[in-house]
Amino acid sequence: MSDTMDLVAESGVLGFEEKHMIAIMMFLSINGECQKIEIYRNVSSNPRIPDKLDRLEVMGLIKQISTVGTRAITIALTPKGKEVAEKLIELDGIVKK
């Protein structure tokens, strides 16, 4: 793993400071696994979404699964990602009170 990826993996909650990271996690928690295109349609069409997904994968929160024979990529929360996303949704509810 590169030094940059080591830092990403070790960044903990600070890894969510980048725009759309929390929104991606919450979207996946609410909607379940989806195609990458659904992230673009429902969260953001930011051209840096692939970088953000890579960061979440390095953090162990999502997995990106290539569909054989197509360019489609399925995005799914890992067990750790599900736990983190549940906490983010809980925190969102507290803040909105």
mmCIF file as gemmi writes it, N, C-alpha and C atoms, coordinates in Angstrom:
data_model
loop_
_atom_site.group_PDB
_atom_site.id
_atom_site.type_symbol
_atom_site.label_atom_id
_atom_site.label_alt_id
_atom_site.label_comp_id
_atom_site.label_asym_id
_atom_site.label_entity_id
_atom_site.label_seq_id
_atom_site.pdbx_PDB_ins_code
_atom_site.Cartn_x
_atom_site.Cartn_y
_atom_site.Cartn_z
_atom_site.occupancy
_atom_site.B_iso_or_equiv
_atom_site.pdbx_formal_charge
_atom_site.auth_seq_id
_atom_site.auth_asym_id
_atom_site.pdbx_PDB_model_num
ATOM 1 N N . MET Axp A 1 ? 0.847 -1.174 0 1 0 ? 1 A 1
ATOM 2 C CA . MET Axp A 1 ? 0 0 0 1 0 ? 1 A 1
ATOM 3 C C . MET Axp A 1 ? 0.892 1.238 0 1 0 ? 1 A 1
ATOM 4 N N . SER Axp A 2 ? 0.5 2.254 -0.749 1 0 ? 2 A 1
ATOM 5 C CA . SER Axp A 2 ? 1.311 3.467 -0.821 1 0 ? 2 A 1
ATOM 6 C C . SER Axp A 2 ? 1.189 4.255 0.477 1 0 ? 2 A 1
ATOM 7 N N . ASP Axp A 3 ? 2.131 5.18 0.682 1 0 ? 3 A 1
ATOM 8 C CA . ASP Axp A 3 ? 2.096 6.022 1.873 1 0 ? 3 A 1
ATOM 9 C C . ASP Axp A 3 ? 0.799 6.821 1.943 1 0 ? 3 A 1
ATOM 10 N N . THR Axp A 4 ? 0.33 7.316 0.793 1 0 ? 4 A 1
ATOM 11 C CA . THR Axp A 4 ? -0.914 8.085 0.758 1 0 ? 4 A 1
ATOM 12 C C . THR Axp A 4 ? -2.08 7.22 1.2 1 0 ? 4 A 1
ATOM 13 N N . MET Axp A 5 ? -2.158 6 0.693 1 0 ? 5 A 1
ATOM 14 C CA . MET Axp A 5 ? -3.25 5.104 1.065 1 0 ? 5 A 1
ATOM 15 C C . MET Axp A 5 ? -3.153 4.71 2.53 1 0 ? 5 A 1
ATOM 16 N N . ASP Axp A 6 ? -1.951 4.555 3.057 1 0 ? 6 A 1
ATOM 17 C CA . ASP Axp A 6 ? -1.786 4.276 4.481 1 0 ? 6 A 1
ATOM 18 C C . ASP Axp A 6 ? -2.374 5.409 5.311 1 0 ? 6 A 1
ATOM 19 N N . LEU Axp A 7 ? -2.099 6.654 4.9 1 0 ? 7 A 1
ATOM 20 C CA . LEU Axp A 7 ? -2.63 7.807 5.621 1 0 ? 7 A 1
ATOM 21 C C . LEU Axp A 7 ? -4.149 7.852 5.553 1 0 ? 7 A 1
ATOM 22 N N . VAL Axp A 8 ? -4.715 7.531 4.399 1 0 ? 8 A 1
ATOM 23 C CA . VAL Axp A 8 ? -6.173 7.503 4.251 1 0 ? 8 A 1
ATOM 24 C C . VAL Axp A 8 ? -6.761 6.464 5.182 1 0 ? 8 A 1
ATOM 25 N N . ALA Axp A 9 ? -6.195 5.284 5.206 1 0 ? 9 A 1
ATOM 26 C CA . ALA Axp A 9 ? -6.716 4.2 6.029 1 0 ? 9 A 1
ATOM 27 C C . ALA Axp A 9 ? -6.613 4.53 7.516 1 0 ? 9 A 1
ATOM 28 N N . GLU Axp A 10 ? -5.614 5.301 7.888 1 0 ? 10 A 1
ATOM 29 C CA . GLU Axp A 10 ? -5.4 5.642 9.288 1 0 ? 10 A 1
ATOM 30 C C . GLU Axp A 10 ? -6.081 6.942 9.697 1 0 ? 10 A 1
ATOM 31 N N . SER Axp A 11 ? -6.732 7.632 8.78 1 0 ? 11 A 1
ATOM 32 C CA . SER Axp A 11 ? -7.27 8.963 9.074 1 0 ? 11 A 1
ATOM 33 C C . SER Axp A 11 ? -8.503 8.928 9.963 1 0 ? 11 A 1
ATOM 34 N N . GLY Axp A 12 ? -9.106 7.785 10.14 1 0 ? 12 A 1
ATOM 35 C CA . GLY Axp A 12 ? -10.281 7.694 10.996 1 0 ? 12 A 1
ATOM 36 C C . GLY Axp A 12 ? -11.396 8.599 10.519 1 0 ? 12 A 1
ATOM 37 N N . VAL Axp A 13 ? -12.083 9.201 11.462 1 0 ? 13 A 1
ATOM 38 C CA . VAL Axp A 13 ? -13.243 10.032 11.144 1 0 ? 13 A 1
ATOM 39 C C . VAL Axp A 13 ? -12.857 11.252 10.297 1 0 ? 13 A 1
ATOM 40 N N . LEU Axp A 14 ? -11.623 11.689 10.364 1 0 ? 14 A 1
ATOM 41 C CA . LEU Axp A 14 ? -11.197 12.826 9.542 1 0 ? 14 A 1
ATOM 42 C C . LEU Axp A 14 ? -11.256 12.508 8.054 1 0 ? 14 A 1
ATOM 43 N N . GLY Axp A 15 ? -11.312 11.224 7.715 1 0 ? 15 A 1
ATOM 44 C CA . GLY Axp A 15 ? -11.458 10.827 6.321 1 0 ? 15 A 1
ATOM 45 C C . GLY Axp A 15 ? -12.773 11.276 5.707 1 0 ? 15 A 1
ATOM 46 N N . PHE Axp A 16 ? -13.72 11.666 6.552 1 0 ? 16 A 1
ATOM 47 C CA . PHE Axp A 16 ? -15.031 12.109 6.065 1 0 ? 16 A 1
ATOM 48 C C . PHE Axp A 16 ? -15.114 13.607 5.825 1 0 ? 16 A 1
ATOM 49 N N . GLU Axp A 17 ? -14.024 14.32 6.042 1 0 ? 17 A 1
ATOM 50 C CA . GLU Axp A 17 ? -14.051 15.769 5.855 1 0 ? 17 A 1
ATOM 51 C C . GLU Axp A 17 ? -14.267 16.165 4.4 1 0 ? 17 A 1
ATOM 52 N N . GLU Axp A 18 ? -13.86 15.331 3.497 1 0 ? 18 A 1
ATOM 53 C CA . GLU Axp A 18 ? -14.01 15.648 2.082 1 0 ? 18 A 1
ATOM 54 C C . GLU Axp A 18 ? -15.493 15.607 1.677 1 0 ? 18 A 1
ATOM 55 N N . LYS Axp A 19 ? -15.903 16.55 0.876 1 0 ? 19 A 1
ATOM 56 C CA . LYS Axp A 19 ? -17.293 16.688 0.453 1 0 ? 19 A 1
ATOM 57 C C . LYS Axp A 19 ? -17.83 15.393 -0.169 1 0 ? 19 A 1
ATOM 58 N N . HIS Axp A 20 ? -19.044 15.044 0.166 1 0 ? 20 A 1
ATOM 59 C CA . HIS Axp A 20 ? -19.827 13.911 -0.345 1 0 ? 20 A 1
ATOM 60 C C . HIS Axp A 20 ? -19.517 12.569 0.308 1 0 ? 20 A 1
ATOM 61 N N . MET Axp A 21 ? -18.496 12.487 1.119 1 0 ? 21 A 1
ATOM 62 C CA . MET Axp A 21 ? -18.14 11.195 1.717 1 0 ? 21 A 1
ATOM 63 C C . MET Axp A 21 ? -19.269 10.685 2.621 1 0 ? 21 A 1
ATOM 64 N N . ILE Axp A 22 ? -19.782 11.548 3.485 1 0 ? 22 A 1
ATOM 65 C CA . ILE Axp A 22 ? -20.869 11.149 4.385 1 0 ? 22 A 1
ATOM 66 C C . ILE Axp A 22 ? -22.132 10.865 3.584 1 0 ? 22 A 1
ATOM 67 N N . ALA Axp A 23 ? -22.424 11.691 2.596 1 0 ? 23 A 1
ATOM 68 C CA . ALA Axp A 23 ? -23.626 11.502 1.779 1 0 ? 23 A 1
ATOM 69 C C . ALA Axp A 23 ? -23.597 10.156 1.055 1 0 ? 23 A 1
ATOM 70 N N . ILE Axp A 24 ? -22.45 9.754 0.569 1 0 ? 24 A 1
ATOM 71 C CA . ILE Axp A 24 ? -22.319 8.454 -0.098 1 0 ? 24 A 1
ATOM 72 C C . ILE Axp A 24 ? -22.626 7.334 0.889 1 0 ? 24 A 1
ATOM 73 N N . MET Axp A 25 ? -22.052 7.417 2.069 1 0 ? 25 A 1
ATOM 74 C CA . MET Axp A 25 ? -22.279 6.392 3.094 1 0 ? 25 A 1
ATOM 75 C C . MET Axp A 25 ? -23.755 6.303 3.475 1 0 ? 25 A 1
ATOM 76 N N . MET Axp A 26 ? -24.381 7.442 3.69 1 0 ? 26 A 1
ATOM 77 C CA . MET Axp A 26 ? -25.793 7.452 4.078 1 0 ? 26 A 1
ATOM 78 C C . MET Axp A 26 ? -26.675 6.925 2.943 1 0 ? 26 A 1
ATOM 79 N N . PHE Axp A 27 ? -26.369 7.305 1.706 1 0 ? 27 A 1
ATOM 80 C CA . PHE Axp A 27 ? -27.131 6.821 0.558 1 0 ? 27 A 1
ATOM 81 C C . PHE Axp A 27 ? -27.066 5.3 0.476 1 0 ? 27 A 1
ATOM 82 N N . LEU Axp A 28 ? -25.886 4.734 0.634 1 0 ? 28 A 1
ATOM 83 C CA . LEU Axp A 28 ? -25.731 3.283 0.566 1 0 ? 28 A 1
ATOM 84 C C . LEU Axp A 28 ? -26.447 2.591 1.726 1 0 ? 28 A 1
ATOM 85 N N . SER Axp A 29 ? -26.418 3.203 2.888 1 0 ? 29 A 1
ATOM 86 C CA . SER Axp A 29 ? -27.095 2.611 4.04 1 0 ? 29 A 1
ATOM 87 C C . SER Axp A 29 ? -28.61 2.566 3.827 1 0 ? 29 A 1
ATOM 88 N N . ILE Axp A 30 ? -29.153 3.632 3.302 1 0 ? 30 A 1
ATOM 89 C CA . ILE Axp A 30 ? -30.602 3.728 3.097 1 0 ? 30 A 1
ATOM 90 C C . ILE Axp A 30 ? -31.061 2.894 1.907 1 0 ? 30 A 1
ATOM 91 N N . ASN Axp A 31 ? -30.277 2.87 0.838 1 0 ? 31 A 1
ATOM 92 C CA . ASN Axp A 31 ? -30.703 2.24 -0.413 1 0 ? 31 A 1
ATOM 93 C C . ASN Axp A 31 ? -30.09 0.871 -0.682 1 0 ? 31 A 1
ATOM 94 N N . GLY Axp A 32 ? -29.089 0.483 0.081 1 0 ? 32 A 1
ATOM 95 C CA . GLY Axp A 32 ? -28.425 -0.792 -0.163 1 0 ? 32 A 1
ATOM 96 C C . GLY Axp A 32 ? -27.43 -0.682 -1.304 1 0 ? 32 A 1
ATOM 97 N N . GLU Axp A 33 ? -26.866 -1.819 -1.677 1 0 ? 33 A 1
ATOM 98 C CA . GLU Axp A 33 ? -25.856 -1.783 -2.752 1 0 ? 33 A 1
ATOM 99 C C . GLU Axp A 33 ? -26.486 -1.253 -4.022 1 0 ? 33 A 1
ATOM 100 N N . CYS Axp A 34 ? -25.66 -0.588 -4.823 1 0 ? 34 A 1
ATOM 101 C CA . CYS Axp A 34 ? -26.162 0.036 -6.051 1 0 ? 34 A 1
ATOM 102 C C . CYS Axp A 34 ? -25.045 0.113 -7.08 1 0 ? 34 A 1
ATOM 103 N N . GLN Axp A 35 ? -25.415 0.471 -8.273 1 0 ? 35 A 1
ATOM 104 C CA . GLN Axp A 35 ? -24.442 0.71 -9.331 1 0 ? 35 A 1
ATOM 105 C C . GLN Axp A 35 ? -23.803 2.084 -9.11 1 0 ? 35 A 1
ATOM 106 N N . LYS Axp A 36 ? -22.568 2.231 -9.519 1 0 ? 36 A 1
ATOM 107 C CA . LYS Axp A 36 ? -21.862 3.503 -9.368 1 0 ? 36 A 1
ATOM 108 C C . LYS Axp A 36 ? -22.662 4.652 -9.985 1 0 ? 36 A 1
ATOM 109 N N . ILE Axp A 37 ? -23.334 4.397 -11.091 1 0 ? 37 A 1
ATOM 110 C CA . ILE Axp A 37 ? -24.113 5.44 -11.762 1 0 ? 37 A 1
ATOM 111 C C . ILE Axp A 37 ? -25.191 6.006 -10.843 1 0 ? 37 A 1
ATOM 112 N N . GLU Axp A 38 ? -25.696 5.184 -9.918 1 0 ? 38 A 1
ATOM 113 C CA . GLU Axp A 38 ? -26.719 5.659 -8.978 1 0 ? 38 A 1
ATOM 114 C C . GLU Axp A 38 ? -26.127 6.676 -8.002 1 0 ? 38 A 1
ATOM 115 N N . ILE Axp A 39 ? -24.872 6.526 -7.661 1 0 ? 39 A 1
ATOM 116 C CA . ILE Axp A 39 ? -24.197 7.522 -6.82 1 0 ? 39 A 1
ATOM 117 C C . ILE Axp A 39 ? -24.145 8.85 -7.577 1 0 ? 39 A 1
ATOM 118 N N . TYR Axp A 40 ? -23.78 8.796 -8.848 1 0 ? 40 A 1
ATOM 119 C CA . TYR Axp A 40 ? -23.735 10.013 -9.673 1 0 ? 40 A 1
ATOM 120 C C . TYR Axp A 40 ? -25.12 10.651 -9.782 1 0 ? 40 A 1
ATOM 121 N N . ARG Axp A 41 ? -26.14 9.86 -9.951 1 0 ? 41 A 1
ATOM 122 C CA . ARG Axp A 41 ? -27.505 10.386 -10.126 1 0 ? 41 A 1
ATOM 123 C C . ARG Axp A 41 ? -28.099 10.941 -8.837 1 0 ? 41 A 1
ATOM 124 N N . ASN Axp A 42 ? -27.795 10.324 -7.711 1 0 ? 42 A 1
ATOM 125 C CA . ASN Axp A 42 ? -28.489 10.653 -6.472 1 0 ? 42 A 1
ATOM 126 C C . ASN Axp A 42 ? -27.67 11.39 -5.424 1 0 ? 42 A 1
ATOM 127 N N . VAL Axp A 43 ? -26.357 11.325 -5.516 1 0 ? 43 A 1
ATOM 128 C CA . VAL Axp A 43 ? -25.521 11.999 -4.52 1 0 ? 43 A 1
ATOM 129 C C . VAL Axp A 43 ? -24.816 13.188 -5.152 1 0 ? 43 A 1
ATOM 130 N N . SER Axp A 44 ? -24.039 12.931 -6.183 1 0 ? 44 A 1
ATOM 131 C CA . SER Axp A 44 ? -23.292 13.998 -6.844 1 0 ? 44 A 1
ATOM 132 C C . SER Axp A 44 ? -22.737 13.501 -8.173 1 0 ? 44 A 1
ATOM 133 N N . SER Axp A 45 ? -22.665 14.393 -9.123 1 0 ? 45 A 1
ATOM 134 C CA . SER Axp A 45 ? -22.026 14.056 -10.399 1 0 ? 45 A 1
ATOM 135 C C . SER Axp A 45 ? -20.599 14.609 -10.447 1 0 ? 45 A 1
ATOM 136 N N . ASN Axp A 46 ? -20.056 14.919 -9.288 1 0 ? 46 A 1
ATOM 137 C CA . ASN Axp A 46 ? -18.698 15.417 -9.165 1 0 ? 46 A 1
ATOM 138 C C . ASN Axp A 46 ? -17.726 14.45 -9.855 1 0 ? 46 A 1
ATOM 139 N N . PRO Axp A 47 ? -16.846 14.952 -10.702 1 0 ? 47 A 1
ATOM 140 C CA . PRO Axp A 47 ? -15.909 14.063 -11.398 1 0 ? 47 A 1
ATOM 141 C C . PRO Axp A 47 ? -14.917 13.352 -10.468 1 0 ? 47 A 1
ATOM 142 N N . ARG Axp A 48 ? -14.855 13.771 -9.199 1 0 ? 48 A 1
ATOM 143 C CA . ARG Axp A 48 ? -13.941 13.132 -8.25 1 0 ? 48 A 1
ATOM 144 C C . ARG Axp A 48 ? -14.611 12.001 -7.458 1 0 ? 48 A 1
ATOM 145 N N . ILE Axp A 49 ? -15.845 11.652 -7.798 1 0 ? 49 A 1
ATOM 146 C CA . ILE Axp A 49 ? -16.531 10.561 -7.092 1 0 ? 49 A 1
ATOM 147 C C . ILE Axp A 49 ? -15.702 9.275 -7.105 1 0 ? 49 A 1
ATOM 148 N N . PRO Axp A 50 ? -15.078 8.876 -8.224 1 0 ? 50 A 1
ATOM 149 C CA . PRO Axp A 50 ? -14.253 7.658 -8.176 1 0 ? 50 A 1
ATOM 150 C C . PRO Axp A 50 ? -13.147 7.721 -7.118 1 0 ? 50 A 1
ATOM 151 N N . ASP Axp A 51 ? -12.526 8.891 -6.946 1 0 ? 51 A 1
ATOM 152 C CA . ASP Axp A 51 ? -11.497 9.05 -5.913 1 0 ? 51 A 1
ATOM 153 C C . ASP Axp A 51 ? -12.097 8.878 -4.521 1 0 ? 51 A 1
ATOM 154 N N . LYS Axp A 52 ? -13.282 9.427 -4.327 1 0 ? 52 A 1
ATOM 155 C CA . LYS Axp A 52 ? -13.948 9.325 -3.029 1 0 ? 52 A 1
ATOM 156 C C . LYS Axp A 52 ? -14.325 7.874 -2.732 1 0 ? 52 A 1
ATOM 157 N N . LEU Axp A 53 ? -14.805 7.165 -3.751 1 0 ? 53 A 1
ATOM 158 C CA . LEU Axp A 53 ? -15.137 5.751 -3.574 1 0 ? 53 A 1
ATOM 159 C C . LEU Axp A 53 ? -13.877 4.937 -3.265 1 0 ? 53 A 1
ATOM 160 N N . ASP Axp A 54 ? -12.792 5.265 -3.937 1 0 ? 54 A 1
ATOM 161 C CA . ASP Axp A 54 ? -11.525 4.577 -3.651 1 0 ? 54 A 1
ATOM 162 C C . ASP Axp A 54 ? -11.092 4.813 -2.202 1 0 ? 54 A 1
ATOM 163 N N . ARG Axp A 55 ? -11.255 6.039 -1.727 1 0 ? 55 A 1
ATOM 164 C CA . ARG Axp A 55 ? -10.891 6.346 -0.33 1 0 ? 55 A 1
ATOM 165 C C . ARG Axp A 55 ? -11.742 5.542 0.638 1 0 ? 55 A 1
ATOM 166 N N . LEU Axp A 56 ? -13.056 5.488 0.373 1 0 ? 56 A 1
ATOM 167 C CA . LEU Axp A 56 ? -13.944 4.722 1.254 1 0 ? 56 A 1
ATOM 168 C C . LEU Axp A 56 ? -13.585 3.244 1.236 1 0 ? 56 A 1
ATOM 169 N N . GLU Axp A 57 ? -13.141 2.758 0.071 1 0 ? 57 A 1
ATOM 170 C CA . GLU Axp A 57 ? -12.738 1.359 -0.026 1 0 ? 57 A 1
ATOM 171 C C . GLU Axp A 57 ? -11.454 1.103 0.77 1 0 ? 57 A 1
ATOM 172 N N . VAL Axp A 58 ? -10.492 2.014 0.674 1 0 ? 58 A 1
ATOM 173 C CA . VAL Axp A 58 ? -9.243 1.88 1.426 1 0 ? 58 A 1
ATOM 174 C C . VAL Axp A 58 ? -9.525 1.922 2.931 1 0 ? 58 A 1
ATOM 175 N N . MET Axp A 59 ? -10.527 2.701 3.331 1 0 ? 59 A 1
ATOM 176 C CA . MET Axp A 59 ? -10.912 2.788 4.739 1 0 ? 59 A 1
ATOM 177 C C . MET Axp A 59 ? -11.646 1.517 5.204 1 0 ? 59 A 1
ATOM 178 N N . GLY Axp A 60 ? -11.959 0.635 4.25 1 0 ? 60 A 1
ATOM 179 C CA . GLY Axp A 60 ? -12.638 -0.611 4.594 1 0 ? 60 A 1
ATOM 180 C C . GLY Axp A 60 ? -14.135 -0.466 4.771 1 0 ? 60 A 1
ATOM 181 N N . LEU Axp A 61 ? -14.716 0.611 4.214 1 0 ? 61 A 1
ATOM 182 C CA . LEU Axp A 61 ? -16.137 0.901 4.426 1 0 ? 61 A 1
ATOM 183 C C . LEU Axp A 61 ? -17.03 0.45 3.283 1 0 ? 61 A 1
ATOM 184 N N . ILE Axp A 62 ? -16.483 0.375 2.086 1 0 ? 62 A 1
ATOM 185 C CA . ILE Axp A 62 ? -17.25 -0.097 0.931 1 0 ? 62 A 1
ATOM 186 C C . ILE Axp A 62 ? -16.404 -1.099 0.15 1 0 ? 62 A 1
ATOM 187 N N . LYS Axp A 63 ? -17.08 -1.812 -0.749 1 0 ? 63 A 1
ATOM 188 C CA . LYS Axp A 63 ? -16.366 -2.624 -1.729 1 0 ? 63 A 1
ATOM 189 C C . LYS Axp A 63 ? -16.94 -2.266 -3.091 1 0 ? 63 A 1
ATOM 190 N N . GLN Axp A 64 ? -16.061 -2.25 -4.081 1 0 ? 64 A 1
ATOM 191 C CA . GLN Axp A 64 ? -16.447 -1.969 -5.462 1 0 ? 64 A 1
ATOM 192 C C . GLN Axp A 64 ? -16.288 -3.266 -6.237 1 0 ? 64 A 1
ATOM 193 N N . ILE Axp A 65 ? -17.39 -3.706 -6.817 1 0 ? 65 A 1
ATOM 194 C CA . ILE Axp A 65 ? -17.4 -5 -7.496 1 0 ? 65 A 1
ATOM 195 C C . ILE Axp A 65 ? -17.661 -4.783 -8.985 1 0 ? 65 A 1
ATOM 196 N N . SER Axp A 66 ? -16.7 -5.173 -9.812 1 0 ? 66 A 1
ATOM 197 C CA . SER Axp A 66 ? -16.855 -5.056 -11.261 1 0 ? 66 A 1
ATOM 198 C C . SER Axp A 66 ? -17.767 -6.157 -11.77 1 0 ? 66 A 1
ATOM 199 N N . THR Axp A 67 ? -18.661 -5.79 -12.678 1 0 ? 67 A 1
ATOM 200 C CA . THR Axp A 67 ? -19.547 -6.756 -13.308 1 0 ? 67 A 1
ATOM 201 C C . THR Axp A 67 ? -18.856 -7.291 -14.559 1 0 ? 67 A 1
ATOM 202 N N . VAL Axp A 68 ? -18.664 -8.598 -14.614 1 0 ? 68 A 1
ATOM 203 C CA . VAL Axp A 68 ? -17.966 -9.226 -15.739 1 0 ? 68 A 1
ATOM 204 C C . VAL Axp A 68 ? -18.723 -8.946 -17.039 1 0 ? 68 A 1
ATOM 205 N N . GLY Axp A 69 ? -17.984 -8.554 -18.054 1 0 ? 69 A 1
ATOM 206 C CA . GLY Axp A 69 ? -18.558 -8.331 -19.367 1 0 ? 69 A 1
ATOM 207 C C . GLY Axp A 69 ? -19.161 -6.955 -19.569 1 0 ? 69 A 1
ATOM 208 N N . THR Axp A 70 ? -19.159 -6.125 -18.524 1 0 ? 70 A 1
ATOM 209 C CA . THR Axp A 70 ? -19.672 -4.756 -18.653 1 0 ? 70 A 1
ATOM 210 C C . THR Axp A 70 ? -18.715 -3.815 -17.939 1 0 ? 70 A 1
ATOM 211 N N . ARG Axp A 71 ? -19.021 -2.538 -18.035 1 0 ? 71 A 1
ATOM 212 C CA . ARG Axp A 71 ? -18.224 -1.542 -17.31 1 0 ? 71 A 1
ATOM 213 C C . ARG Axp A 71 ? -18.888 -1.176 -15.994 1 0 ? 71 A 1
ATOM 214 N N . ALA Axp A 72 ? -20.019 -1.811 -15.693 1 0 ? 72 A 1
ATOM 215 C CA . ALA Axp A 72 ? -20.763 -1.487 -14.471 1 0 ? 72 A 1
ATOM 216 C C . ALA Axp A 72 ? -19.984 -1.9 -13.229 1 0 ? 72 A 1
ATOM 217 N N . ILE Axp A 73 ? -20.087 -1.062 -12.216 1 0 ? 73 A 1
ATOM 218 C CA . ILE Axp A 73 ? -19.46 -1.35 -10.932 1 0 ? 73 A 1
ATOM 219 C C . ILE Axp A 73 ? -20.527 -1.234 -9.85 1 0 ? 73 A 1
ATOM 220 N N . THR Axp A 74 ? -20.653 -2.277 -9.058 1 0 ? 74 A 1
ATOM 221 C CA . THR Axp A 74 ? -21.585 -2.281 -7.942 1 0 ? 74 A 1
ATOM 222 C C . THR Axp A 74 ? -20.834 -1.804 -6.701 1 0 ? 74 A 1
ATOM 223 N N . ILE Axp A 75 ? -21.482 -0.921 -5.954 1 0 ? 75 A 1
ATOM 224 C CA . ILE Axp A 75 ? -20.913 -0.39 -4.722 1 0 ? 75 A 1
ATOM 225 C C . ILE Axp A 75 ? -21.73 -0.945 -3.556 1 0 ? 75 A 1
ATOM 226 N N . ALA Axp A 76 ? -21.056 -1.508 -2.554 1 0 ? 76 A 1
ATOM 227 C CA . ALA Axp A 76 ? -21.75 -2.07 -1.397 1 0 ? 76 A 1
ATOM 228 C C . ALA Axp A 76 ? -20.988 -1.721 -0.122 1 0 ? 76 A 1
ATOM 229 N N . LEU Axp A 77 ? -21.735 -1.516 0.949 1 0 ? 77 A 1
ATOM 230 C CA . LEU Axp A 77 ? -21.112 -1.31 2.253 1 0 ? 77 A 1
ATOM 231 C C . LEU Axp A 77 ? -20.55 -2.628 2.768 1 0 ? 77 A 1
ATOM 232 N N . THR Axp A 78 ? -19.42 -2.565 3.414 1 0 ? 78 A 1
ATOM 233 C CA . THR Axp A 78 ? -18.873 -3.718 4.126 1 0 ? 78 A 1
ATOM 234 C C . THR Axp A 78 ? -19.572 -3.773 5.49 1 0 ? 78 A 1
ATOM 235 N N . PRO Axp A 79 ? -19.395 -4.835 6.252 1 0 ? 79 A 1
ATOM 236 C CA . PRO Axp A 79 ? -19.966 -4.846 7.604 1 0 ? 79 A 1
ATOM 237 C C . PRO Axp A 79 ? -19.513 -3.632 8.436 1 0 ? 79 A 1
ATOM 238 N N . LYS Axp A 80 ? -18.234 -3.29 8.339 1 0 ? 80 A 1
ATOM 239 C CA . LYS Axp A 80 ? -17.72 -2.106 9.033 1 0 ? 80 A 1
ATOM 240 C C . LYS Axp A 80 ? -18.41 -0.847 8.504 1 0 ? 80 A 1
ATOM 241 N N . GLY Axp A 81 ? -18.595 -0.776 7.179 1 0 ? 81 A 1
ATOM 242 C CA . GLY Axp A 81 ? -19.26 0.364 6.562 1 0 ? 81 A 1
ATOM 243 C C . GLY Axp A 81 ? -20.703 0.502 7.019 1 0 ? 81 A 1
ATOM 244 N N . LYS Axp A 82 ? -21.4 -0.634 7.166 1 0 ? 82 A 1
ATOM 245 C CA . LYS Axp A 82 ? -22.784 -0.597 7.654 1 0 ? 82 A 1
ATOM 246 C C . LYS Axp A 82 ? -22.843 -0.027 9.061 1 0 ? 82 A 1
ATOM 247 N N . GLU Axp A 83 ? -21.913 -0.447 9.899 1 0 ? 83 A 1
ATOM 248 C CA . GLU Axp A 83 ? -21.872 0.048 11.279 1 0 ? 83 A 1
ATOM 249 C C . GLU Axp A 83 ? -21.612 1.551 11.308 1 0 ? 83 A 1
ATOM 250 N N . VAL Axp A 84 ? -20.65 2.006 10.506 1 0 ? 84 A 1
ATOM 251 C CA . VAL Axp A 84 ? -20.326 3.432 10.456 1 0 ? 84 A 1
ATOM 252 C C . VAL Axp A 84 ? -21.509 4.222 9.893 1 0 ? 84 A 1
ATOM 253 N N . ALA Axp A 85 ? -22.135 3.727 8.827 1 0 ? 85 A 1
ATOM 254 C CA . ALA Axp A 85 ? -23.257 4.434 8.214 1 0 ? 85 A 1
ATOM 255 C C . ALA Axp A 85 ? -24.43 4.559 9.184 1 0 ? 85 A 1
ATOM 256 N N . GLU Axp A 86 ? -24.697 3.517 9.952 1 0 ? 86 A 1
ATOM 257 C CA . GLU Axp A 86 ? -25.764 3.585 10.958 1 0 ? 86 A 1
ATOM 258 C C . GLU Axp A 86 ? -25.48 4.692 11.968 1 0 ? 86 A 1
ATOM 259 N N . LYS Axp A 87 ? -24.238 4.817 12.378 1 0 ? 87 A 1
ATOM 260 C CA . LYS Axp A 87 ? -23.853 5.864 13.325 1 0 ? 87 A 1
ATOM 261 C C . LYS Axp A 87 ? -23.996 7.246 12.689 1 0 ? 87 A 1
ATOM 262 N N . LEU Axp A 88 ? -23.645 7.374 11.411 1 0 ? 88 A 1
ATOM 263 C CA . LEU Axp A 88 ? -23.792 8.658 10.719 1 0 ? 88 A 1
ATOM 264 C C . LEU Axp A 88 ? -25.257 9.055 10.632 1 0 ? 88 A 1
ATOM 265 N N . ILE Axp A 89 ? -26.133 8.1 10.349 1 0 ? 89 A 1
ATOM 266 C CA . ILE Axp A 89 ? -27.564 8.397 10.264 1 0 ? 89 A 1
ATOM 267 C C . ILE Axp A 89 ? -28.1 8.773 11.651 1 0 ? 89 A 1
ATOM 268 N N . GLU Axp A 90 ? -27.63 8.077 12.67 1 0 ? 90 A 1
ATOM 269 C CA . GLU Axp A 90 ? -28.024 8.404 14.046 1 0 ? 90 A 1
ATOM 270 C C . GLU Axp A 90 ? -27.569 9.829 14.4 1 0 ? 90 A 1
ATOM 271 N N . LEU Axp A 91 ? -26.349 10.159 14.088 1 0 ? 91 A 1
ATOM 272 C CA . LEU Axp A 91 ? -25.811 11.496 14.346 1 0 ? 91 A 1
ATOM 273 C C . LEU Axp A 91 ? -26.603 12.558 13.57 1 0 ? 91 A 1
ATOM 274 N N . ASP Axp A 92 ? -26.947 12.264 12.335 1 0 ? 92 A 1
ATOM 275 C CA . ASP Axp A 92 ? -27.747 13.179 11.517 1 0 ? 92 A 1
ATOM 276 C C . ASP Axp A 92 ? -29.086 13.458 12.196 1 0 ? 92 A 1
ATOM 277 N N . GLY Axp A 93 ? -29.708 12.424 12.726 1 0 ? 93 A 1
ATOM 278 C CA . GLY Axp A 93 ? -30.979 12.606 13.426 1 0 ? 93 A 1
ATOM 279 C C . GLY Axp A 93 ? -30.833 13.462 14.668 1 0 ? 93 A 1
ATOM 280 N N . ILE Axp A 94 ? -29.757 13.284 15.418 1 0 ? 94 A 1
ATOM 281 C CA . ILE Axp A 94 ? -29.514 14.104 16.618 1 0 ? 94 A 1
ATOM 282 C C . ILE Axp A 94 ? -29.34 15.565 16.233 1 0 ? 94 A 1
ATOM 283 N N . VAL Axp A 95 ? -28.561 15.826 15.204 1 0 ? 95 A 1
ATOM 284 C CA . VAL Axp A 95 ? -28.297 17.198 14.763 1 0 ? 95 A 1
ATOM 285 C C . VAL Axp A 95 ? -29.579 17.869 14.272 1 0 ? 95 A 1
ATOM 286 N N . LYS Axp A 96 ? -30.46 17.107 13.617 1 0 ? 96 A 1
ATOM 287 C CA . LYS Axp A 96 ? -31.694 17.667 13.068 1 0 ? 96 A 1
ATOM 288 C C . LYS Axp A 96 ? -32.765 17.94 14.116 1 0 ? 96 A 1
ATOM 289 N N . LYS Axp A 97 ? -32.588 17.435 15.34 1 0 ? 97 A 1
ATOM 290 C CA . LYS Axp A 97 ? -33.592 17.67 16.409 1 0 ? 97 A 1
ATOM 291 C C . LYS Axp A 97 ? -33.672 19.127 16.778 1 0 ? 97 A 1
